[in-house]
Amino acid sequence: MNAHTALVIDDDALSREFLVEALRTNGWSASEASSAEEGLALAARQDYTLVLTDLCLPRASGLDVLRGIRAKGGETRVVVLTAFGAVDTAVEAMRAGAEDFLLKPVAPEQLAMLLRRMGERRRLEHENLALRASLEERTLAAHPGVIGRSPRFIQAVALAERVAPTEATVLIRGESGTGKEVLAEVLHRRSRRVAGPFIRVNCAALTESLLTSELFGHEKGAFTGAAARRQGRFELAAGGTLFLDEIGELPVEVQSKLLRILETREFERVGGTQTLSADVRVIAATNRDLEGAIARGRFREDLFYRLNVVPVVLPSLRDRREDIPALARHFLTRFARQHGTAAREFTLDALQAMAAAEWPGNVRELANAVQRAVLVTQGARVSAADLGLVVRVDAAAAPAVAELLSLEELERKQIMRVLEHTCGNRTEAARILGVTSRTLSNKFRLWRTRGAALGAGV
């Protein structure tokens, strides 16, 4: 998008011509429209840096223009023009997301000052985005896959960090999609075996016979189709880490063989007689109730205790909702770069929808939703519609959740919740909410005039 493109919407021809000329004098290219319908049609065909719209227009108003521009998404800023007697309407436009307002007739120096402020603000926003991306890259380089600050998540990661340099067997537990494989990689990267291989095996993906051969290897002629000797994953992982995912699906016969390796560090290939040494560290993961499987005779209790030397439990995304914005921004940055799209931030409704969603697929589902949104969004801002979210509400809990709040009160509660999360940092809160700090300040000012209860320091 050209950094200096503007659209002027005003049914007053003299005012419109003056603004267009003033914009061009300040180095901007400018288009013009005499009605909201004409202006929105132009904005649908081109992304503008700035839209200057009169509030009082025939048929549709400047507020309709504002709503249309914001519904489109993207980085376009909207500044409304209003007569002195309609300042209240301009304030309403600010609450709806307008960047600023100018009183008519607009003085040349007022417009020039507005353009300078916008240019400086855009420069700072781009610098902040670049800095945030750089910090995220450095953080991920030091702690790959570890994103979050919820107490339960930090507790799990801290435990993993403490045992990573040891040879202890670790059992990672958690729902599907919570990041168990990612944490297993973190354990490997922090271990003394980091120079060795990290080998993955999905225990649910193979039949018993194939899994036995996959894990332990086989000799030539061990079974039909065994045309040559084949190394198993325990041999391939020598000097490194073997990650056994979905360990709860391991057949009972294979469980006994795995138990022997954990106890003796020895095994034989299928059809072989030579005893081999298993120089590996085992990390296992499951989303199953292993204790229940033991009670039903489907999982060996002695194997469970061999695997469960250090249990690490990853919380579901529902139990760490405060981490959703950071995770979503990480995925947005990654997928936008991967697919070469302009998507760079979330709208307030997108953040609210993500915070309210149940995420049965956890972090994996969130990543998929963000990737889909990156591919379908038309501008720089990802909306709830782009994410395709369906917010699931427990019918039994619905009356308590809804509380029959007005939209304004619901918005106020969400903003206060984010402020609490940022420990009162307005700049950070505005960034998470996808609005400007000025918009946030205007909301606080409005709420104070209406006598709304605000937290200390707000």
VMD Tcl script that draws the C-alpha trace (Angstrom):
set ca {
  {0.00 0.00 0.00}
  {1.30 3.43 -0.96}
  {2.29 5.22 2.26}
  {0.81 8.54 1.08}
  {-2.62 7.88 -0.43}
  {-5.77 9.59 0.79}
  {-9.48 9.61 -0.06}
  {-11.61 12.70 0.65}
  {-15.37 12.14 0.99}
  {-17.39 15.37 1.20}
  {-20.53 16.52 -0.58}
  {-19.34 20.15 -0.34}
  {-17.37 20.61 -3.56}
  {-15.34 23.62 -2.31}
  {-14.36 21.86 0.93}
  {-13.48 18.71 -0.99}
  {-11.32 20.56 -3.51}
  {-9.53 22.45 -0.73}
  {-8.68 19.24 1.15}
  {-7.49 17.46 -2.00}
  {-5.24 20.38 -2.88}
  {-3.91 20.63 0.69}
  {-3.11 16.90 0.72}
  {-1.24 17.16 -2.57}
  {0.68 20.17 -1.28}
  {1.85 17.97 1.60}
  {3.10 15.28 -0.79}
  {0.10 12.96 -0.73}
  {-1.81 11.56 -3.70}
  {-5.53 12.14 -3.21}
  {-8.81 10.85 -4.64}
  {-12.24 12.34 -4.00}
  {-15.87 11.31 -3.67}
  {-19.07 13.29 -3.06}
  {-21.04 10.58 -1.22}
  {-20.53 7.68 1.18}
  {-21.56 5.18 -1.49}
  {-19.04 6.54 -4.00}
  {-16.31 6.69 -1.37}
  {-16.84 3.12 -0.18}
  {-16.80 1.92 -3.79}
  {-13.40 3.58 -4.29}
  {-12.12 2.16 -0.98}
  {-13.21 -1.33 -2.06}
  {-10.96 -1.08 -5.13}
  {-7.91 0.50 -3.49}
  {-6.25 0.50 -0.06}
  {-5.83 4.07 1.20}
  {-3.56 5.22 3.99}
  {-6.12 7.81 5.08}
  {-9.82 8.49 4.52}
  {-11.08 11.98 5.37}
  {-14.87 11.88 5.53}
  {-17.48 14.45 6.41}
  {-19.90 13.16 9.03}
  {-22.91 14.81 7.40}
  {-23.40 13.23 3.99}
  {-26.51 12.63 1.87}
  {-28.23 9.24 2.34}
  {-25.44 7.45 4.25}
  {-23.34 9.24 6.92}
  {-19.64 9.45 7.71}
  {-20.24 6.88 10.45}
  {-21.39 4.47 7.75}
  {-18.15 5.15 5.90}
  {-16.18 4.45 9.07}
  {-17.99 1.16 9.65}
  {-17.49 0.11 6.03}
  {-13.77 0.86 6.12}
  {-13.29 -1.00 9.41}
  {-15.31 -3.98 8.18}
  {-12.98 -4.23 5.20}
  {-9.96 -4.53 7.49}
  {-6.52 -3.30 6.54}
  {-4.49 -0.35 7.81}
  {-6.63 2.51 6.51}
  {-7.05 5.30 9.09}
  {-10.30 7.26 9.12}
  {-10.48 10.91 10.21}
  {-13.91 12.52 10.41}
  {-14.78 16.12 9.55}
  {-17.48 17.85 11.52}
  {-18.97 21.28 12.21}
  {-18.50 22.77 15.68}
  {-22.06 21.95 16.71}
  {-21.67 18.23 16.00}
  {-18.67 17.47 18.21}
  {-20.70 14.84 20.11}
  {-21.14 12.90 16.89}
  {-17.40 13.14 16.25}
  {-16.75 11.69 19.71}
  {-19.11 8.84 18.83}
  {-17.03 8.25 15.70}
  {-13.87 8.12 17.82}
  {-15.49 5.48 20.00}
  {-16.31 3.53 16.84}
  {-12.64 3.53 15.82}
  {-11.95 6.83 14.03}
  {-8.33 7.96 14.24}
  {-9.18 11.61 14.93}
  {-11.56 14.40 13.95}
  {-11.12 17.88 12.47}
  {-13.46 20.82 12.84}
  {-14.71 22.48 9.63}
  {-13.63 24.65 8.05}
  {-10.25 22.89 8.21}
  {-7.22 25.19 8.41}
  {-4.18 24.17 6.30}
  {-1.95 24.03 9.39}
  {-4.44 21.70 11.15}
  {-4.32 19.24 8.28}
  {-0.53 19.46 8.00}
  {-0.20 18.76 11.73}
  {-2.56 15.77 11.46}
  {-0.54 14.32 8.57}
  {2.73 14.74 10.51}
  {1.22 12.99 13.54}
  {-0.03 10.14 11.38}
  {3.34 9.76 9.67}
  {5.15 9.64 13.00}
  {2.62 7.19 14.41}
  {2.96 4.88 11.40}
  {6.75 5.01 11.67}
  {6.62 4.06 15.36}
  {4.09 1.29 14.70}
  {6.29 -0.21 12.00}
  {9.35 0.04 14.24}
  {7.44 -1.61 17.08}
  {6.26 -4.41 14.81}
  {9.81 -4.99 13.56}
  {11.16 -4.93 17.12}
  {8.44 -7.31 18.33}
  {9.16 -9.72 15.48}
  {12.88 -9.57 16.26}
  {12.27 -10.20 19.96}
  {9.93 -13.09 19.18}
  {12.54 -14.64 16.88}
  {15.25 -14.31 19.54}
  {12.92 -15.73 22.21}
  {12.00 -18.68 20.01}
  {15.66 -19.27 19.19}
  {16.42 -19.51 22.90}
  {13.19 -21.28 23.87}
  {11.74 -22.90 20.71}
  {8.03 -23.56 21.03}
  {7.79 -22.16 24.55}
  {5.25 -19.34 24.36}
  {3.13 -18.45 27.35}
  {3.13 -17.02 30.83}
  {0.18 -18.68 32.52}
  {1.20 -20.16 35.89}
  {0.39 -23.78 34.99}
  {2.24 -23.59 31.68}
  {5.29 -21.92 33.22}
  {5.31 -24.56 35.97}
  {5.34 -27.37 33.38}
  {8.09 -25.74 31.29}
  {10.19 -24.97 34.40}
  {10.03 -28.61 35.47}
  {11.05 -29.72 31.97}
  {13.97 -27.26 32.01}
  {15.19 -28.62 35.36}
  {15.25 -32.26 34.26}
  {16.39 -31.66 30.67}
  {20.17 -32.03 31.42}
  {19.59 -35.37 33.19}
  {19.05 -38.85 31.75}
  {15.67 -39.23 33.50}
  {12.76 -40.66 31.49}
  {9.98 -38.07 31.12}
  {6.27 -38.70 30.57}
  {4.49 -35.68 29.05}
  {0.74 -35.71 29.54}
  {-1.94 -33.44 28.14}
  {-4.82 -33.20 25.67}
  {-4.23 -33.58 21.95}
  {-2.75 -30.41 20.45}
  {-1.29 -28.96 23.67}
  {2.30 -29.10 22.40}
  {3.66 -32.34 23.84}
  {5.99 -32.98 20.89}
  {7.22 -29.39 21.01}
  {8.08 -29.77 24.69}
  {9.85 -33.06 23.96}
  {12.04 -31.22 21.45}
  {12.78 -28.57 24.08}
  {13.89 -31.33 26.46}
  {16.19 -32.75 23.78}
  {17.67 -29.34 22.91}
  {18.45 -28.67 26.59}
  {19.96 -32.12 27.18}
  {23.54 -33.32 26.97}
  {22.36 -35.36 23.97}
  {21.61 -32.30 21.86}
  {24.31 -33.26 19.31}
  {22.57 -36.62 18.79}
  {19.39 -37.33 16.80}
  {15.82 -36.63 17.94}
  {13.75 -39.54 16.64}
  {9.92 -39.60 16.75}
  {7.63 -42.64 16.75}
  {3.83 -42.43 16.74}
  {2.77 -45.58 18.58}
  {-0.83 -45.24 17.34}
  {0.07 -45.18 13.66}
  {1.31 -48.78 13.19}
  {0.11 -52.33 13.77}
  {1.81 -54.43 16.47}
  {4.09 -56.31 14.02}
  {5.08 -53.19 12.12}
  {5.64 -51.24 15.34}
  {7.94 -53.98 16.73}
  {10.04 -53.86 13.56}
  {9.95 -50.06 13.54}
  {11.23 -49.81 17.11}
  {13.74 -52.68 17.27}
  {14.62 -53.34 13.62}
  {14.73 -56.75 11.95}
  {17.13 -59.20 10.36}
  {17.00 -60.33 6.76}
  {14.40 -63.09 6.35}
  {12.83 -62.44 9.78}
  {9.41 -62.39 8.10}
  {7.86 -62.27 4.65}
  {9.09 -59.18 2.89}
  {12.19 -58.71 5.11}
  {14.61 -58.65 2.18}
  {17.42 -56.98 4.12}
  {18.52 -56.11 7.64}
  {16.84 -52.94 8.89}
  {17.83 -50.77 11.83}
  {15.07 -49.84 14.26}
  {14.42 -46.48 15.90}
  {16.35 -47.45 19.05}
  {19.47 -47.91 16.92}
  {18.85 -44.79 14.85}
  {18.43 -42.73 18.03}
  {21.77 -43.86 19.50}
  {23.40 -40.99 21.37}
  {20.20 -38.96 21.21}
  {16.54 -38.97 22.24}
  {13.69 -41.29 21.26}
  {10.24 -39.68 21.54}
  {7.40 -42.19 21.85}
  {4.19 -40.31 21.13}
  {0.75 -41.78 21.95}
  {2.40 -44.28 24.31}
  {-1.05 -45.21 25.64}
  {-1.77 -46.93 22.29}
  {1.24 -49.28 22.59}
  {0.14 -52.95 22.25}
  {0.65 -55.02 25.39}
  {3.18 -57.37 23.69}
  {5.32 -54.41 22.66}
  {4.98 -52.94 26.15}
  {6.92 -55.90 27.62}
  {9.76 -55.39 25.11}
  {9.91 -51.66 25.88}
  {9.99 -52.41 29.62}
  {13.00 -54.67 29.14}
  {14.90 -51.94 27.27}
  {14.17 -49.40 29.97}
  {15.35 -51.85 32.64}
  {18.43 -53.36 30.95}
  {19.22 -50.96 28.09}
  {19.42 -54.00 25.82}
  {17.35 -55.43 22.94}
  {17.49 -57.70 19.88}
  {16.27 -57.09 16.36}
  {13.24 -59.10 15.21}
  {14.58 -62.48 14.04}
  {18.03 -61.77 15.47}
  {20.13 -63.26 18.27}
  {22.69 -60.48 18.79}
  {22.05 -58.37 21.90}
  {22.39 -54.65 21.17}
  {22.85 -51.72 23.53}
  {20.21 -48.97 23.64}
  {22.11 -45.74 24.19}
  {19.02 -43.49 24.12}
  {16.99 -41.29 26.40}
  {13.28 -42.05 26.22}
  {10.60 -39.35 26.38}
  {6.99 -40.51 26.12}
  {3.74 -38.64 25.69}
  {0.06 -39.47 25.95}
  {-3.39 -37.91 26.07}
  {-4.85 -41.10 27.57}
  {-5.82 -41.96 31.13}
  {-3.02 -44.47 31.77}
  {-4.17 -45.19 35.31}
  {-7.56 -46.20 33.93}
  {-5.88 -48.34 31.26}
  {-3.87 -50.09 34.00}
  {-7.09 -50.85 35.91}
  {-8.60 -52.36 32.72}
  {-5.49 -54.46 32.07}
  {-4.55 -52.56 28.90}
  {-1.35 -50.97 30.15}
  {1.39 -52.50 32.27}
  {1.72 -50.91 35.69}
  {5.48 -51.63 35.87}
  {6.00 -49.93 32.49}
  {3.97 -46.94 33.67}
  {6.29 -46.42 36.64}
  {9.35 -46.79 34.41}
  {8.02 -44.09 32.08}
  {6.57 -41.84 34.77}
  {9.90 -41.00 36.45}
  {9.29 -37.30 35.79}
  {5.66 -36.50 34.89}
  {5.09 -33.18 33.11}
  {1.47 -32.11 32.58}
  {0.69 -29.53 29.88}
  {-2.53 -27.55 30.47}
  {-5.21 -27.23 27.81}
  {-5.58 -23.91 26.01}
  {-8.84 -23.38 27.92}
  {-6.78 -23.40 31.12}
  {-4.27 -20.85 29.83}
  {-6.45 -18.34 27.98}
  {-4.11 -15.48 28.91}
  {-1.56 -17.01 26.50}
  {-3.91 -16.94 23.49}
  {-2.94 -13.40 22.23}
  {0.81 -14.17 22.33}
  {0.36 -17.56 20.65}
  {-1.94 -16.09 18.00}
  {0.53 -13.26 17.23}
  {3.35 -15.78 16.93}
  {1.37 -17.86 14.43}
  {0.25 -14.73 12.57}
  {3.85 -13.57 12.11}
  {5.02 -17.04 11.07}
  {2.26 -17.76 8.55}
  {2.18 -14.25 7.08}
  {5.90 -14.56 6.38}
  {5.51 -18.12 5.10}
  {2.68 -17.27 2.68}
  {3.83 -13.73 1.82}
  {0.61 -12.00 2.88}
  {0.00 -8.54 4.37}
  {-1.71 -9.83 7.54}
  {0.00 -8.30 10.58}
  {-2.48 -7.75 13.44}
  {-5.84 -8.85 14.87}
  {-8.97 -6.73 15.24}
  {-10.58 -6.38 18.66}
  {-13.44 -8.70 17.66}
  {-10.90 -11.35 16.59}
  {-9.11 -11.19 19.94}
  {-12.42 -11.38 21.79}
  {-13.58 -14.36 19.70}
  {-10.31 -16.22 20.27}
  {-10.48 -15.53 24.01}
  {-14.05 -16.88 24.18}
  {-13.59 -19.97 21.97}
  {-13.33 -23.42 23.59}
  {-10.43 -24.72 21.42}
  {-10.99 -28.50 21.83}
  {-7.98 -28.96 19.53}
  {-5.90 -26.65 21.76}
  {-2.80 -24.89 20.36}
  {-2.88 -26.95 17.15}
  {-6.43 -25.79 16.43}
  {-5.47 -22.17 17.14}
  {-2.53 -22.43 14.73}
  {-4.77 -23.88 12.01}
  {-7.36 -21.12 12.51}
  {-4.73 -18.38 12.25}
  {-3.16 -19.94 9.16}
  {-6.56 -20.13 7.47}
  {-7.24 -16.49 8.38}
  {-3.87 -15.39 6.99}
  {-4.78 -16.99 3.67}
  {-8.32 -15.56 3.37}
  {-8.00 -12.04 4.85}
  {-8.01 -9.20 2.34}
  {-5.99 -6.68 4.34}
  {-3.51 -6.27 7.18}
  {-5.99 -6.87 10.01}
  {-7.43 -10.31 10.73}
  {-11.06 -10.28 11.87}
  {-13.17 -12.87 13.71}
  {-14.89 -13.66 10.40}
  {-11.49 -14.43 8.83}
  {-10.78 -16.85 11.68}
  {-14.08 -18.65 11.05}
  {-14.65 -19.16 14.76}
  {-17.80 -20.54 16.28}
  {-17.87 -19.58 19.96}
  {-19.30 -22.53 21.87}
  {-21.24 -21.72 25.02}
  {-22.32 -24.31 27.61}
  {-26.11 -24.08 27.61}
  {-26.29 -24.75 31.35}
  {-23.86 -21.95 32.07}
  {-25.19 -19.52 29.45}
  {-27.29 -17.31 31.76}
  {-24.35 -16.76 34.10}
  {-21.95 -16.10 31.23}
  {-24.12 -13.72 29.24}
  {-25.30 -11.63 32.20}
  {-27.47 -9.74 29.69}
  {-24.79 -7.04 29.29}
  {-24.97 -4.20 26.81}
  {-22.34 -4.17 24.07}
  {-20.70 -1.15 25.70}
  {-20.52 -2.89 29.10}
  {-19.18 -6.07 27.48}
  {-16.49 -4.00 25.76}
  {-15.60 -2.25 29.03}
  {-15.25 -5.58 30.85}
  {-12.99 -6.97 28.13}
  {-10.76 -3.89 28.15}
  {-10.48 -3.97 31.95}
  {-9.63 -7.68 31.79}
  {-6.80 -7.00 29.31}
  {-5.57 -4.10 31.45}
  {-5.45 -6.39 34.45}
  {-3.45 -8.87 32.38}
  {-0.93 -6.14 31.41}
  {-0.70 -4.85 35.01}
  {-2.17 -1.49 33.96}
  {0.16 -0.95 30.96}
  {-2.12 0.97 28.55}
  {0.27 0.78 25.60}
  {0.51 -3.00 25.86}
  {-3.24 -3.29 26.44}
  {-3.97 -1.20 23.33}
  {-1.64 -3.42 21.29}
  {-3.34 -6.62 22.48}
  {-6.80 -5.14 21.83}
  {-5.80 -3.94 18.36}
  {-6.63 -0.27 18.97}
  {-4.59 2.90 19.42}
  {-3.63 4.23 22.84}
  {-5.61 7.36 22.00}
  {-8.76 5.30 21.39}
  {-8.26 3.62 24.75}
  {-7.80 6.97 26.52}
  {-10.96 8.33 24.88}
  {-12.93 5.34 26.16}
  {-11.68 5.91 29.72}
  {-12.64 9.59 29.46}
  {-16.13 8.69 28.26}
  {-16.65 6.10 31.00}
  {-15.59 8.56 33.69}
  {-18.11 11.11 32.48}
  {-20.80 8.41 32.73}
  {-19.69 7.43 36.25}
  {-18.53 3.91 35.32}
  {-16.44 2.09 37.94}
  {-12.83 1.86 36.80}
  {-9.90 0.18 38.47}
  {-7.25 2.03 40.39}
  {-4.74 3.86 38.20}
  {-6.97 3.80 35.09}
}
mol new
graphics top color blue
foreach p $ca { graphics top sphere $p radius 0.5 }
foreach p [lrange $ca 0 end-1] q [lrange $ca 1 end] { graphics top cylinder $p $q radius 0.2 }
display resetview
